[in-house]
Amino acid sequence: MSYVKNKWTDGDVITADKLNNIENGIENEQVGLTGAPGKDGNSVTAIALTTDSSGKVTGGTATLSDKNTLPITVTQSKV
């Protein structure tokens, strides 16, 4: 069921039903759409990131549904 926005006005009473509507709308937004399969029918099942001593992400590894892995390359801007 899609979220139905409430038009709040001054003096409105906050009810359990209206709060639950908000909660359900938030919960429903946490589920993303299923993407199309990758070129070979694989999808990413896990990502492991590598960080340096300051906490910056420097790279990582993506694990595919067929258990193969791919390197993740990180390029940082010079801002």
Buried (B, 14 or more C-beta within 10 A) or exposed (E): EEEEEEEEEEEEEEEEEEEEBEEEBEEEEEEEEEEEEEEEEBEEEEEEEEEEEEEEEEEBEBBBBEEEEEEBEEEEEEE
